[in-house]
């Protein structure tokens, strides 16, 4: 109920009126059934603009740190994340990553829309980085279509380190669904997982026009000053 109110009555109309986000290719999202929206990740506001700009309700997998904060700020963040359809995932690897995969598969089994950032984290410099193969495992195990989504100029709305958004007009380009049924039953092959992931990221590069770097965004962020992450 809170999600519906935020999207349709409170935050959605307000943000659309202020920032006037433009969208192309919205018809490429299936009207019903499970689907993965695989998006580039330029800004923290990506997880806000994409849900309010599509007709269907969707779920994003968000890092678990958002749900474990203390004090009033921690409570407010946790309340907002849960109320807007975010589900916590642990990115520490091993059994935690397996639990994250199962969470995503459960959402898809319910016939819902699941949003995933293949890069695994926000880009530190608006470039597109190497994808994590977790998305490929989810795609092959669920058998659902993948729709590539390019967020445009959201890093100009909310730059890294900014406390308040800037008045810029962001955009969303939604590509045609990708079908990986030819790889059904091959989710245990790491070479197939890499090929599927790279194909998704390649589509994102074509839609977004971003420069691609064949390294993980997380490794680049770790080398930057803390206030520039």
N, C-alpha and C positions, 0 to 999 in steps of 0.2 A: 504493500500500500504506500509506504514512504517513497519507494522507488518511483511509483507512478506519479505521485504528487510532485516530486522533485523534477522529473522529466517533463511532465505535461502542464503543470500549474505554476511551479515556483521557479526553479533554476533554468529549466529549458527555455521557456519563452523570454525570460530576462536576458540570458546570455545570447540568444539568437538576435534579440532586438539590439543589443549593444554592439556585438562583434560581427553580425551579419555573415556567418560562415557560408561559403558556397559549396555545393556538392554536385558531383557528376557521377553517373553510373549507379545510382541508387537501385535501379531495377535489376542489377546483377546479383543482389542479395535475394536468395529464395524466400518466398512469402511464408513458407512453412517448413518445418523439419529442422534437424540439427545442421549446423554449419559453423565452420571456423572462420573468423575474420582475422587474417594475418596482417598486421600493420607495422609500418616503420614507427620509430619512437623518438620524437624530437623534443617533447616537453611533457611535464606532468599534466598539462591540460589536455593531452591527447585522450586520456581516459574519461574526460568530461565531454569534449566536443563530439567525439564519435557517437556515443550512445544517444545524445540528444538530437543528432542529425539523421538518424535512421528510424524507420517506422517500428521495427521490432525491438522488444526488450532484449538486453544482452548482459552477459556476465564477463567480467575481466578477472584474470588471476593476478592478484597483487601481492607484492612481497610481504612476508609475515611481519616485518618490522612495523608496518603501518598499524598493526592490530595489538601491539604490545607496549605502546607508550604509556607513561605514567602521568598522573596529575590530570588537571582539567583539559590541557591540550591533548593528552593521550586519549582521554575519554571521548573528546569531541571528534578526533580523527577516526577513532575506532567506530564510533556511532555513524559518522558520515560514510565511511567505507562500506560498512555493512548495509546501510540504508540505501546505497546507490548500486547495490548488486555486486560489490567486490568480494572475492573469496581469497583468503590468505593462502600463500604457498611458501614453503621453505626451500630456499635455493642453495642450501649448504651441501647438497649432493647426497649420494647413497640412498638410504631408505627414505630420507626426506624428499628427494626428487621423485622417488617412486610414488610416494603419497600425493605429491603434486599432480603427477600424471593421472592417478586414479581419480582425483578430484575433478580434473578436466573431463575425463571419460564419463564420469557420472553426470556432469552437466549435459554433455552431448547425448547420453542415453535417454535423457529426459526430453530430447527434441528441441533444445534451446540453442541460442546463439552464443558462442564463446569467442571472446577476443583474446588474441595472443600477440605478444611482441617477439618475433623470432630472434631478434638481437639479444634478448634477455635483459636488457637494461636501456636506459635512455642514452641517445647519442651525445657525446660530450662536445661535438663541434658541427652538428648538422650533416655529417657524412653518414653513409650507410655502411654498417659493419657486418661481419660474418655471423651467420645464424647459428643458433644452438639447435642440436638435433632432437631435442625434446619435442618440438612441434611435429617433426616427422613421425615419431613414434605414436603421438596422439592421432595424427592423420591416418596412419596405416591401421592402427588398432580399432579406430572408430569407423573407418570407411566413409566418413562424411566429406562433402566437398569443401574446398578451401577457397575463400574469396580474398584476393590481395587488396589491401587498402593503403593508400598513400596519404599521409597527413602532410599538408603544405603550409609552411610558414608559422606553424604553431610555436616554434622556438622564438619567434619574434613577438608573439603575444606574451609568453612567459619564459624569458631567458633564464638560463641557469643562474642561481643566486638571487634572482629578483624576488622581492617580497610582494609586489603587486603587479597585476597584468598591465600590459601596454595596449594602446588602441591600435591594433593591427587586424586586418581581415584574414582569417585563416581559411584554408580550403581542404576538401576531402575528395580524392579521386578513388572510385571503387572499380576495380577491374573485374574481368569475367572469371567465373569459377574455374578452378583448376581440378582436374580429375587424376588421381593417382591410383585408381583401381588396378592398373597394370602391375602394381607392386604388392597386391594383396597377399598377406601371409609371409611377407619378407621383412617384417619389422625387427627381426633379430639380426639382420645383416647391416653392419655399421656403414658399409659402402653405399648401400641403398638409402639409409637414413641421411647420409651426407648429400647424396644426389638430390633427394626430395627437398631437403632444406635449402640447398643452393638454388634449386629451380624456383622456389618460393621467393627467395631474396632477389633473384634475378628479375622476377616480375615486379617486385617492389622498386627496384632500381629503374626499370623502364617507365613505371608510372610516376615516380617522384622526381626523376632527373637528378637524384643525388649522386655524388661521387662515391664509388665503392672502394672500401679498404678491406682486404682479406685478412683481417685480424679481428679478435673479439673486442667489442666496445668496452667491456669491463677492464681489459688490460690497459687500454688507453686512458681510461678514467683514473686508474690507480696511479698513473704517472703524473697526473695533473695536481696542482695545489688543491687543498681541501675545499677552498671557497670557489673553485671553478668546476666542481663536479656536479 
